[in-house]
Amino acid sequence: MNEFEKYKELKVAGKTPAEVFQIARKDGVDEIKMIRLLRQVFNLSLTEAKEVIVNGKTGGSLSAHQQSLAKPVEQALDHKEERSGN
């Protein structure tokens, strides 16, 4: 049996990528395997699969999630530059 057979059957039964994500998450599927699962079962792009995961975990969009990461990174870089005297 293919490692994603259960999830392929869920797709055939009419489940959406978001619904399959939640089921796989409860099954303990890790994030890397989840990306492979969504891409293989639903023929999603990498970006689409990541969007499903971020939305399923946070309720927000991938772009909003990425933007929320940008400010702390910028602050850390500014702090590093201040400490090095640049």
C-alpha positions in Angstrom: 0.0 0.0 0.0 1.3 3.5 -0.9 2.2 5.6 2.1 -0.4 8.1 1.1 -3.2 5.7 0.0 -5.4 6.6 2.9 -5.3 10.2 2.0 -5.9 9.5 -1.7 -9.0 7.6 -0.7 -10.1 10.7 1.3 -9.6 12.9 -1.8 -11.7 10.5 -3.8 -14.4 10.7 -1.1 -14.5 14.5 -1.6 -12.3 15.8 1.1 -10.5 19.1 0.4 -6.7 19.6 0.9 -7.5 21.5 4.1 -9.6 18.6 5.5 -6.9 16.1 4.6 -4.3 18.3 6.2 -6.2 18.2 9.5 -6.7 14.4 9.4 -3.0 13.8 8.5 -2.0 16.2 11.3 -4.0 14.2 13.8 -2.3 11.1 12.4 1.1 12.7 13.4 2.4 13.4 9.9 5.3 15.8 10.1 5.5 19.0 8.1 8.0 17.8 5.4 6.0 14.7 4.8 2.8 16.8 4.8 4.1 18.9 1.9 4.9 15.7 0.0 1.4 14.3 0.8 -0.5 17.4 -0.3 1.6 17.8 -3.5 1.3 14.1 -4.5 -2.4 13.6 -3.6 -3.8 16.9 -4.8 -1.1 17.8 -7.4 -0.4 21.1 -5.6 2.6 23.3 -6.2 5.0 23.8 -3.3 3.6 27.2 -2.6 0.0 25.9 -2.6 0.9 23.0 -0.2 2.6 25.5 2.2 -0.4 27.7 2.0 -2.7 24.8 3.1 -0.4 24.0 6.0 0.0 27.6 7.2 -3.7 28.2 6.9 -4.5 25.0 8.7 -2.1 25.8 11.6 -2.7 29.5 12.0 -5.9 30.3 10.1 -3.9 32.9 8.1 -2.3 33.1 4.7 1.2 32.2 3.7 2.0 35.8 2.8 0.8 37.1 6.2 2.9 34.4 7.9 6.0 35.4 5.9 5.4 39.0 6.7 5.1 38.3 10.4 8.6 36.7 10.2 10.2 39.6 8.4 10.1 42.2 11.2 11.9 40.0 13.8 14.5 39.1 11.3 15.0 42.8 10.3 15.3 43.7 14.0 17.8 41.0 14.6 19.9 42.1 11.7 19.7 45.8 12.9 20.8 44.7 16.4 23.7 42.7 14.9 24.8 45.7 12.9 24.6 48.0 15.9 26.7 45.6 18.0 29.4 45.3 15.2 29.6 49.1 14.9 28.3 49.3 11.3 
